[in-house]
Amino acid sequence: MSAPVYIVGLGVISGIGNNVAEHLASFEQAKAGMGDITTLNTIHKGQLPVAEVKLSNEQLVATTGLPERSSRTALLSYVAAREALDDAGIPNLNSLRVGFVSANTVGGMDKSEDFYVQFHADDNKGKLRNIFDHECGSMTEIVADQLGIGDFITTVSTACSSSANSIFYGARLIRNDMLDVVVAGGVDSLTKLTLNGFNTLMILDKEFCKPFDENRAGLNLGEGAGYVVMVSDKVRSMLAKQPYCVISGYNNSNDAYHQTASSPDGTGSYMAMKGALDKAGLQPSDIDYINLHGTGTLNNDSAEGTAIKRLFDPEYPPVSSTKSFTGHTLGASGGVEAVFSVLAIKNQIIYPNLRFETQMSELSFKPETRFMKNQHIKHVMSNSFGFGGNCTSLIFSAV
């Protein structure tokens, strides 16, 4: 790829940490974020484990300075995006063309659900101003305003590939000289709609999830936000710090097999990974680690595993699913796991796949189970595969 796009800032919040440093510590300590539901008011408390961010809305409001009526989605987004921008340390930001490309799938649904409970009990109750920012784009606009970004603002919502798509869209904006700096990634908070919807699909595990295990039973939902700051070569030359890496490859493919299931032969997954390799000018043997989409459902892991076998067999790079730590953060997962992928290059580490016990019978590879340091990590592939067959793979490469 010509016109390199550099990653210079990282920010993340999830069930295993409120910033980058806390995430690294949780990975090394094999500390998962799943537990009983505490923040979300739902009938599933005590029945379905989730990976909630360990901060209440009140604590997030105090941390961010956003209004008390703010959606949890906007609060989480601002925490991670602010960390990423601060980490980048770009001087004279106001003199540059800056964009904010953010993804989410629930918008301000949490506030709408709270309103409905009050209104249903008494149609004179509930404050309409609390649901004014219901839709997904409002979350992006609120955070962009707080960050002082106004040159380009847009929202991506393509199910679980949303954040990955926002990152490679941002990279394209820089490569085509439309922007100098892009903060890209995404966010999702837990809502009743999400929990009930996935429960209706019967793909939630009542125990902590076991991605890529023969005896996996489903996923655990999570929440969080993850963002990277991408810059052009011109901006990189202005920075005192060295970039983390470049985004060298990306591809989005859609096999349109089913509304909520992946094609059994992993067609979309294969096309996304192969397309990202082609864009980066790399061979499968060049990939040093794959951050799996790895939700823990029977269908997803089988489809993704089949696609990896088709592309990488017989020499497989180390693979693991960090959703065994964070749960499935849905629209945020591509951004959260992009941060993890960049950190794998920076720190030369591979993350463990927690709770793995038995290799899948149809696969000839299995995920790593130990936190591994001092690895040779130059190229990392990160997979994010969503409903409707919307599949995206990103490749990050050392400079």
N, C-alpha and C positions, 0 to 999 in steps of 0.2 A: 504494500500500500504506500502511495506517495503521501506527502504532507502529513507527517506524524501528528497524532493527537496524544498529548501527555496527560497522565493522571497525577495531580499534584496535591489533592486534598481528599480526606476521608472523614465520614461521619456516620455513626450508626447507633441505634438504640433498639433493644429487643428484650426478650425475657431473660437473657443471660448477661445483660449489662446496659449501662446508660451512656457508654462512650466506648471508643476504640480500645483503650487500655483495659477496661473491665472485661471486654469480650475476649481478649487474648488470655487473660488470667483464667476465665471460665473454661476456655478450650484446654488449656494446659492442666487444669484441675479436674477435667472431665465432669464439669458441673452443668447439668442440663437445666433448662428454664421451666420445665413443665411442673404443674401442680394443680391443686384444686382451684376452681374459679373463685375469685375474691372481688374483683372490681365490677364485672358484668352481672347485672341483676337478672338471673335466668333460672328457670325450673331445673336446669341441668347441673346446678351446683352440687358438688359431691358425687357426680356421676361421670362426667366427661372431663379429663384433664386437658388443660390448655397452657400455653406459654405466654402469660401476661407480662407486660412491662411492670416492674416492681415499683411503680410510682403511681399515686392516685392522681385524679384530675386536678385536685387542689394543689398538689405538689408540683405538677407540671405547669399550672398557671403561675405559681410562685417562681418557678425556674425560668419561664419564658417571658413573663410580663404580658402575655396575651390576655384578652378579656376573659372574665370568668365564664361567660356563655360559650366560649370556644369549643368546637368539637375536639374530641380526643385525637382524631385524625390529624387536625391542623397542629395540635400541640406536639405530637410525636414527630411530625414532619419538620417543624421548626427546630427542635432540639438537634436532630441529626444534620440538617442542612446548615445550621449555624456552626456546628462543630467542623463540618467539611470546609466551609469558607474560611473559618479561623485557622484551620490547619494549613490551608493553601497559602495564606499570608501574602496575597497579591497586592502590591503597592498601587496606589492611584487607580483603584478599581472603577471609580466613577468616570474615568477617561476612556474606558474600554467598552466594547460592545459585549454586554453580558446577558446571558439567557438562563431561564429556569425551566427545565423540562422535568415535570414531576408526574408520577403515576399513582393512582389509587383506584379502588373498586367500590368502596363504601361511602365515600364523601362524608357528609355530616349525618349519616344514618343514625348514629348513637343518640344525637340530640332529637331527631325526629321520633325515635322510639320512646324516649322519655316524655316527649310532648303527647304522644298518642295515649299513653297510659293515663295521664292526667285528664286529657280531653275526653277519653272514653268514659271515665268515671263521672265527669261533670263537664258538659260542653261550654261552660263558662270559665273553665280552668285551662291552664297551659298558655305559654307566652309565644306568640307567633314569631317574635324576633329571634327566638332560639332555634327556629328551623329555617330561617332566611337563607342560611348557607348550607342547604341540604345537598346540592349536587357536587359531583367530583371536582369540577373546575374551580369552585369556590375555595376549596382547600389550597389549591396551587396559588391562587391570587392572593389569599390572605398571607401566606408564607412569603411569597415574592415581595409583597409590600413591606413586610417586616425586615426582609433582607436588603431592601433598597434596590431590588432588581426590576427594571422596567423596559429594557430594550426588546426582550422577547420572552413571552410566557405562554406555555401550552401544557395541556394535560393529556396523558396517555392512559387508556383503560382497555386493556386486552387480556383481562383475567390474570392468570398467574405469570404471564410473560410481560406484564405491563412495564415493570421497572427496567427490565433488560432492554425492552424496545425504546424506552425513554433515553437510555444511555447511548445506544447506537444511533438514535436520531440526533442526539446532541453532538456526537462525534462527527456525523455527516455535516451538520451545520458549521462546525469549525473547519472541516476539510474543504468545504466549498466557500470558505472565506465570508460567511454570513455573520459569524460571531467570533469573538476572541476568547471568551470564557463561557463555559456552560456548567451550571450545577445541575446534575441529572441523577435520577434514582426514583425512589417512591416510598409510599407509606400505606399502611392499612391498620385500622384499629379493630378490635373485636366488637361485634354487634350481635344482637339476637338473630337478625336476619341471616347473617353468615353462619352462625352456629346451627340454627335450625335447618337451614338449607343443606349444609353438608351432612347433618344428621339424617335428613330425609333421603339423601343419596346412599345412606348406609355405608359410608366410607370412613367413619371416625372410629378410632381405636379407644376402647375404654381403659386401656393400660397405656403406658408410655410407648410411643411408636418405635418400630424396628425396621427402618428402611433397608431394602435389599436383603431381607432375611426370608428364608423359605417359609417361615411361619408368621410372617407379617400379617396384621389384621386391619390396617388402616392408618390414617394420619391423625396427628394432634394439631389443632389450630393454634396459631400464634399471632402476635401483633408486633409492630415495630416500624422502623424506617431506616433506610440506608441511602447515602448519596456519595457520589464522587464529584470532584471538581476537575474538569478537563480544560486544557488550554492549548492554544496554538504554539508553534515553535517560537514565534515572536514574543509571546508572553513568557514562555519558559525561560528565554534568555534574560528576562527582567528579574527573575526570582533568585533569592539568595540560597534557597534549598534546592536539592536535586529532586527531579521527579521520581515518583514511585515506579512508574513503568509507562508503557504506551498501550492503548487499545489497538491491537493489530488486526483483529478479525471480528466479524459479526455477520449474522444472517438470520432472517425470519422466514420460516416456511409454514405452510398450512396444508395439512392433508384432508381437512374437512371431513373426517371420518365420522364423528359423533359429537353431539352437543357437549357432553361432559366426560367422554372417555377417549383415551388415546387409541390409535389403530394398533391392533395386536402385533403387527410386524414392525411397528415403530417407524413408519415411513416419514412422518413429519419430523421426528427426532433425528433420524438419519440425515435428512435433507438440511436441517439446521446446522448440525455439526459439520457435515461435509462442506456446506456453503461457507461457514466461518473459516474453515481451514483453507479453502480456496482463496478467500478474500485476503487472508494473512500470508498466503504463499507458503504454507507449511504442509508437512506430511503428518499423518497420524503419529508416527514415531517421534515427532518433535514435541508432542504434548507431555508435560512432566506430571500433571495432576489434573483430574477432572472433579470439579465441584458438581456432584450429581443434582438433578432436580429432586430425585429420591424422596418422594412424599411418604412412602410406606404403604400405599394402596396396592392391591394385587395387580390391577391393570397397569398403573403408571410404571411401577418398577420393572414389570415384565417387558413392557414396550420399550422403555429406555434402555434396559439391559440388552434386549435383542438388537437395537440399533447400534449400541456400542460394540457388541460382538461382530456385527456386520462390518463396521468401519475399522475396528482396531485389532481383531483377531489375526494372529495368535499372540501378539505382544501388547499387553495392556498396561497403560500407565496406572499409578496409584489412583484410586477413586474413593470418595466418601460422600455421605450426605450430612451436611451441617444442620439439616432440619431435625436431626436426632437431638440437637441442642435447643434450637429456637422454635421448634414447631414450624408449621407451614404458615408463613406470614403473608401468603396470597399475593396481592399486588405489590407488596414491598419486597418479596423474596428475591427478585432479580437484582435490586439495589443492595439489599443486605448482603447477598452472597457475592456480589461484585466487590464489595469492600473486603470480604473474607479472601477472595481470590487475589486481590492486590496485596493483602497482608501476607499471603502465602509466598509471594515473590519477594517482598521486602524482607521477611524474616526467615525465608528458606524453611518453611514448615509445611506439614501435611496434617490435616485435622482427622480425628478419629470418628468413626461411624459407631455411635454408642448403641449398646444392647444387641449388637449383631452376634448371632450364635451359629446359624446353619446356612450354608451356601445354597442359593437358589438352584434347584435341580436342572433347570434349562440353561444355566450360564456356566461358563468355564473360568469365571473370575469372581472375586469377592472383595468387598470394601475393606479399607484399612481400619484397624481397631485401636491403634495407639497414636498418641500425639507424637509426631516424629519431627525432631529438630535436625539441623545441619544437613538438609536435603539439597539436591541440585534442582532448583525450580526456576526455569527460565520462561516457560510458556504454560499458562493455566487456562483451561476451558471451563466455562461456567454455563450450565444448562438451566433454562427456565421454560417449562412447557405448560401451556394453559388450556382451558376449556375451548372447545371448538377446533382443536388441533392447531392452535396458534403457538408454534414452537420457535424459540429463539436461543441461539448459542452465541456467547461472547468469548473472545480470546484476548488475554492480557499477556504482554511480553516484556521481559526485562529490557532496559535501555542499553 
